[in-house]
C-alpha cells in the first residue's frame, strides 16, 4: 500500500474520532459520540490507535508529525473520557 493511502486512512480515522468528541464537548450534538460508545466503549480508542499506526507508515514530514500528534491527542482524550465514565 502506498504511503499516501496510509496517510489518508490515518486522517480519516482522526476525523472519525475527533469530530464526535468535539461536538459533544461544545454541547451541540452528543449523538455521534454516544453511537461510537454504544458500539463498544473502546472503539474510539481502537480507531485512534489504528490511526497512529497508519500515520507511522504514512508520508514523511509535517503530515506524519501532525497525524501522529492529533491521533495521539484523540486517543488520550478518549482514554480520559472512558476512565471518567467507568468511575461513575
C-alpha positions in Angstrom: 0.0 0.0 0.0 1.3 3.4 -0.8 2.4 5.8 1.9 -0.2 8.3 0.6 -3.1 6.0 1.3 -1.8 5.2 4.8 -1.9 9.0 5.5 -5.4 9.2 4.1 -6.5 6.3 6.3 -4.9 8.0 9.3 -6.6 11.3 8.6 -10.0 9.7 8.1 -9.6 7.8 11.4 -8.6 11.0 13.2 -11.6 12.8 11.7 -13.9 10.0 12.8 -12.7 10.1 16.4 -12.1 13.8 17.0 -15.3 15.2 15.4 -17.8 13.4 17.7 -15.7 14.3 20.7 -15.6 17.9 19.7 -19.3 18.1 19.0 -20.0 16.6 22.4 -17.6 18.9 24.2 -19.3 22.0 22.9 -22.7 20.6 23.8 -24.1 20.7 20.2 -24.6 17.1 19.4 -23.9 14.1 21.6 -25.4 11.6 19.3 -22.3 10.7 17.3 -20.2 10.1 20.4 -22.9 8.1 22.0 -23.2 6.0 18.9 -19.4 5.3 18.9 -19.6 4.3 22.6 -22.7 2.2 22.2 -21.0 0.0 19.5 -18.2 -0.7 22.0 -16.8 1.5 24.8 -13.2 1.1 23.5 -14.0 1.6 19.8 -12.8 5.2 19.6 -9.5 4.2 21.3 -9.0 1.4 18.8 -9.7 3.7 15.9 -7.2 6.3 17.3 -4.6 3.6 17.8 -5.0 2.4 14.3 -4.7 6.0 13.1 -1.4 6.3 14.9 -0.1 3.1 13.3 -1.3 4.2 9.8 0.4 7.6 10.4 3.7 5.8 11.2 3.5 4.1 7.8 2.3 7.3 6.0 4.0 10.2 4.2 7.1 11.6 5.9 7.4 15.2 7.1 4.9 17.5 8.6 1.9 15.3 7.6 3.3 12.4 9.6 4.0 14.6 12.6 0.6 16.2 12.6 -1.3 12.9 12.1 0.6 11.2 14.9 0.0 14.2 17.1 -3.7 14.5 16.5 -4.4 10.8 16.7 -2.4 10.6 20.0 -4.5 13.5 21.3 -7.7 11.8 20.3 -6.5 8.6 21.9 -5.6 10.3 25.2 -8.9 12.3 25.3 -10.9 9.1 24.7 -9.0 7.3 27.4 -9.7 10.1 29.9 -13.4 10.0 28.9 -13.6 6.3 29.3 -11.9 6.4 32.6 -14.3 9.1 33.9 -17.3 7.1 32.6 -16.1 4.0 34.4 -15.7 5.8 37.7 -19.3 6.9 37.8 
